[in-house]
């Protein structure tokens, strides 16, 4: 294994429980180690912050910060079919070496909880994708 990054990193998942490719990332001298900063404690803080977002602008800033600090790409867009509920929105986290499968599921779930508490953010997402435009 190559030299560990100079910051605390996330513990590895139990063997067979995840496909995060953490070891491959650690062995890659050109690897982007930012995602490994997301320890279990930091992940809990991140999910709490996401759930407590109160505006569309805050959501956009959070997406930008997650990308800058961790390399996480969070995409939120209306689904291919009609959007009648929060489930109609397509919320995905792109695969990233070192990003745990569980985390890739937890972030969209936190965004959904945020949108359920603040439906005006969901309307802003729809508006940003021109669904409320003057078609």
Residue pairs with C-beta under 8 A, 6 or more apart in sequence:
1 23
1 26
1 27
2 26
2 27
2 28
2 29
4 26
5 33
5 36
7 36
7 37
8 37
8 39
9 33
9 36
9 37
9 39
10 22
10 35
10 36
10 37
10 38
10 39
10 40
10 43
10 98
10 100
11 39
11 40
12 22
12 23
13 20
13 22
13 100
13 102
18 100
18 101
18 102
19 101
20 97
20 98
20 99
20 100
20 101
21 97
21 98
22 36
22 97
22 98
24 97
25 31
25 32
25 33
25 35
25 36
25 97
25 98
26 33
26 36
28 97
31 97
31 98
32 71
32 97
32 98
33 98
34 69
34 70
34 71
35 70
35 71
35 72
35 96
35 97
35 98
35 99
36 98
37 69
37 70
38 46
38 70
38 72
38 99
38 103
43 103
43 106
46 66
46 107
47 106
47 107
47 110
49 62
50 62
50 107
50 110
50 111
50 114
51 110
51 113
51 114
51 117
52 114
53 59
53 62
53 114
53 118
53 121
54 118
55 118
55 120
55 121
55 124
56 120
56 121
56 124
56 125
56 128
59 76
59 111
59 114
59 121
59 125
63 74
63 76
66 72
66 74
67 73
67 74
71 96
72 93
72 94
72 96
72 99
72 107
73 93
73 94
73 96
74 91
74 92
74 93
74 107
74 108
74 111
75 90
75 91
75 92
75 93
75 94
76 89
76 90
76 91
76 111
76 125
77 89
77 90
77 125
77 129
78 88
78 89
78 90
78 125
78 126
78 129
78 131
79 88
79 89
79 90
80 90
81 88
82 88
83 89
83 126
83 131
86 112
86 115
86 116
86 119
86 122
87 112
89 112
89 115
89 122
89 125
91 108
91 111
91 112
92 108
93 99
93 103
93 104
93 107
93 108
95 104
114 121
115 121
115 122
115 125
123 132
126 132
127 133
